[in-house]
Amino acid sequence: MKKSVTERTDEQEPGDGKPRRMRADAQRKMSSLLQSAIEVFRTSGVDAPVREIAERAGVGLGTVYRHFPQRSDLIVAVFQTQVDACADAASVIASKYEPGEALARWMQRYVDFISTKRGLAAALHSGDPAYIALPVYFFERMQPALKTLLDAAVAARVVRPGIEADDLLRAVATLCRGPQEPAYARRMVDLLVDGLRYGASTRINTP
């Protein structure tokens, strides 16, 4: 398993070889670089010139290649950053909304993730060994995030039990496939969430 973006880009403490966290300015520069890569990949594909990414981020080419010697390194970092952001959003949403609403809102956040991932699709499905660990990374981050939301919604009796997080992740991804506009996928996911609510409040608790 490749390390996360932050772990890979930590600098070394002089003398003892131990990693230390990036300085605030370096972290901002890294965040800007990754966000620029996300935007460029979305509009121009993963084969877009690295110079375009560097210029959008306001950094030099040397900065890009110092952190990401190969294009695949940058693609992996972009994918992991998007996965992390989506997974981390689950706890934030859960702290602001009731369980049923939190689940519905995160599902739409997941739709956003699927739509932004389309720019990476050609690379991720290319068979390149550089990307072989990404499906595992995806499920290790997303499955617990969604399961927590599902469990809370089931406990609140707003979603029926017996729903597996893995199945739901795959179902939403399937609904988002094809050339349709994101608004269509959002409507379909709304219908899917409505289906999860069917019969939830009338279930019988067994001892």
C-alpha positions as CSV (number, residue, x, y, z in Angstrom):
1,M,0.0,0.0,0.0
2,K,1.4,3.4,-0.9
3,K,1.6,6.0,1.8
4,S,-0.9,8.8,1.9
5,V,0.0,12.1,0.2
6,T,1.0,13.8,3.5
7,E,3.2,10.9,4.6
8,R,5.0,10.8,1.3
9,T,5.7,14.5,1.2
10,D,6.9,14.9,4.8
11,E,10.4,16.3,5.0
12,Q,13.2,14.6,7.0
13,E,14.4,16.0,10.3
14,P,18.1,16.8,10.0
15,G,20.3,14.4,11.8
16,D,17.9,11.7,13.0
17,G,16.1,10.7,9.8
18,K,12.7,11.0,11.4
19,P,9.9,12.6,9.3
20,R,8.4,15.9,10.4
21,R,5.2,17.5,9.2
22,M,5.4,19.9,6.3
23,R,5.6,23.6,7.1
24,A,2.3,25.5,6.7
25,D,3.5,27.3,3.6
26,A,4.7,24.0,2.1
27,Q,1.4,22.4,2.9
28,R,-0.5,25.2,1.2
29,K,1.7,24.9,-1.8
30,M,1.1,21.1,-2.0
31,S,-2.7,21.6,-1.6
32,S,-2.7,24.2,-4.4
33,L,-0.7,21.9,-6.6
34,L,-3.0,19.0,-6.0
35,Q,-6.1,21.1,-6.5
36,S,-4.7,22.4,-9.8
37,A,-4.0,18.9,-10.9
38,I,-7.6,17.9,-10.1
39,E,-8.9,20.8,-12.2
40,V,-6.6,20.2,-15.1
41,F,-7.2,16.5,-15.2
42,R,-10.9,17.1,-15.1
43,T,-10.8,19.4,-18.2
44,S,-7.9,18.2,-20.2
45,G,-7.3,14.6,-19.0
46,V,-4.4,13.0,-17.3
47,D,-2.1,13.5,-20.3
48,A,-2.3,17.3,-19.9
49,P,1.2,19.0,-19.8
50,V,2.7,19.2,-16.3
51,R,3.6,22.8,-17.1
52,E,-0.1,23.6,-17.2
53,I,-0.6,22.2,-13.7
54,A,2.4,24.1,-12.4
55,E,1.3,27.4,-13.9
56,R,-2.2,27.0,-12.5
57,A,-0.7,26.3,-9.0
58,G,1.8,29.1,-9.2
59,V,4.8,26.9,-8.7
60,G,7.8,25.9,-10.8
61,L,8.2,22.6,-12.7
62,G,10.9,21.7,-10.4
63,T,8.5,21.7,-7.5
64,V,6.1,19.4,-9.3
65,Y,8.9,16.9,-10.2
66,R,10.5,17.1,-6.8
67,H,7.3,15.8,-5.1
68,F,6.0,13.7,-8.1
69,P,8.9,12.4,-10.2
70,Q,6.5,10.4,-12.4
71,R,3.1,11.4,-13.8
72,S,1.7,8.3,-12.1
73,D,2.8,9.6,-8.7
74,L,0.8,12.8,-9.2
75,I,-2.3,10.8,-10.4
76,V,-2.1,8.5,-7.4
77,A,-1.8,11.6,-5.1
78,V,-4.8,13.3,-6.7
79,F,-6.9,10.1,-6.4
80,Q,-6.0,9.6,-2.7
81,T,-6.6,13.3,-2.0
82,Q,-10.1,13.0,-3.4
83,V,-10.9,9.8,-1.6
84,D,-9.7,11.3,1.7
85,A,-11.7,14.4,1.3
86,C,-14.9,12.4,0.5
87,A,-14.4,9.9,3.4
88,D,-13.5,12.7,5.9
89,A,-16.7,14.6,4.9
90,A,-18.8,11.8,6.5
91,S,-17.9,12.8,10.1
92,V,-18.3,16.5,9.3
93,I,-21.8,16.0,7.8
94,A,-22.8,13.6,10.6
95,S,-22.0,16.3,13.2
96,K,-24.3,18.8,11.5
97,Y,-27.4,16.8,10.5
98,E,-29.7,14.1,11.7
99,P,-28.7,10.6,10.7
100,G,-31.1,10.3,7.7
101,E,-30.2,13.7,6.3
102,A,-26.5,13.1,6.9
103,L,-26.6,9.8,4.9
104,A,-28.5,11.5,2.0
105,R,-26.1,14.4,2.0
106,W,-23.0,12.3,2.0
107,M,-24.4,10.1,-0.8
108,Q,-24.5,13.3,-2.9
109,R,-21.0,14.1,-1.8
110,Y,-20.0,10.7,-3.1
111,V,-21.7,11.5,-6.4
112,D,-19.4,14.5,-6.6
113,F,-16.4,12.3,-6.0
114,I,-17.4,9.9,-8.8
115,S,-17.9,12.8,-11.2
116,T,-14.5,14.3,-10.5
117,K,-12.8,10.9,-10.8
118,R,-13.9,10.6,-14.5
119,G,-10.8,12.6,-15.5
120,L,-8.6,9.9,-14.0
121,A,-10.5,7.0,-15.5
122,A,-8.2,6.4,-18.4
123,A,-5.2,6.1,-16.2
124,L,-6.8,4.2,-13.4
125,H,-8.1,1.5,-15.8
126,S,-4.9,1.3,-17.9
127,G,-3.4,-1.7,-16.1
128,D,-0.4,0.3,-15.0
129,P,1.0,-1.4,-11.8
130,A,1.4,2.1,-10.3
131,Y,-2.4,2.1,-9.6
132,I,-2.8,-1.5,-8.4
133,A,-3.3,-0.5,-4.8
134,L,-5.8,2.2,-5.3
135,P,-9.0,0.1,-5.2
136,V,-8.0,-1.2,-1.8
137,Y,-7.2,2.3,-0.6
138,F,-10.6,3.4,-1.9
139,F,-12.6,0.7,0.0
140,E,-10.5,1.0,3.2
141,R,-11.4,4.7,3.4
142,M,-14.9,4.8,2.0
143,Q,-16.4,1.7,3.4
144,P,-16.0,2.6,7.1
145,A,-17.2,6.2,6.4
146,L,-20.4,5.0,4.8
147,K,-20.9,2.2,7.3
148,T,-20.9,4.7,10.2
149,L,-23.5,6.8,8.5
150,L,-25.6,3.7,7.7
151,D,-25.4,2.4,11.2
152,A,-26.5,5.7,12.7
153,A,-29.4,5.9,10.2
154,V,-30.5,2.4,11.0
155,A,-30.3,3.0,14.8
156,A,-32.5,6.1,14.3
157,R,-35.0,4.0,12.4
158,V,-34.9,6.2,9.3
159,V,-33.2,3.5,7.1
160,R,-34.0,-0.2,7.1
161,P,-31.3,-2.7,8.3
162,G,-29.5,-5.2,6.2
163,I,-27.8,-2.8,3.8
164,E,-24.1,-3.3,3.1
165,A,-21.9,-0.3,2.7
166,D,-19.9,-2.0,-0.1
167,D,-23.1,-2.7,-2.1
168,L,-24.2,0.9,-1.7
169,L,-20.9,2.3,-2.8
170,R,-21.0,0.1,-6.0
171,A,-24.7,0.9,-6.6
172,V,-24.0,4.7,-6.6
173,A,-20.9,4.2,-8.9
174,T,-23.1,2.3,-11.3
175,L,-25.7,5.0,-11.4
176,C,-23.1,7.6,-12.2
177,R,-21.7,5.7,-15.2
178,G,-22.4,6.9,-18.7
179,P,-22.5,10.2,-20.5
180,Q,-25.5,11.6,-18.5
181,E,-25.2,14.9,-16.7
182,P,-24.3,14.9,-12.9
183,A,-27.8,16.3,-12.2
184,Y,-29.3,13.0,-13.5
185,A,-27.1,10.9,-11.2
186,R,-28.1,13.1,-8.3
187,R,-31.8,12.4,-9.0
188,M,-31.2,8.7,-9.3
189,V,-29.2,8.6,-6.0
190,D,-32.1,10.5,-4.3
191,L,-34.4,7.8,-5.4
192,L,-32.0,5.2,-4.1
193,V,-31.9,6.8,-0.7
194,D,-35.7,7.0,-0.7
195,G,-35.7,3.3,-1.3
196,L,-33.5,2.7,1.7
197,R,-36.1,4.4,3.9
198,Y,-38.9,2.1,2.8
199,G,-40.3,0.2,5.8
200,A,-37.6,1.6,8.3
201,S,-40.0,3.0,10.8
202,T,-42.2,-0.1,10.9
203,R,-39.7,-2.7,11.4
204,I,-40.1,-5.0,14.4
205,N,-37.3,-5.1,17.0
206,T,-36.4,-8.7,18.0
207,P,-35.0,-9.6,21.4
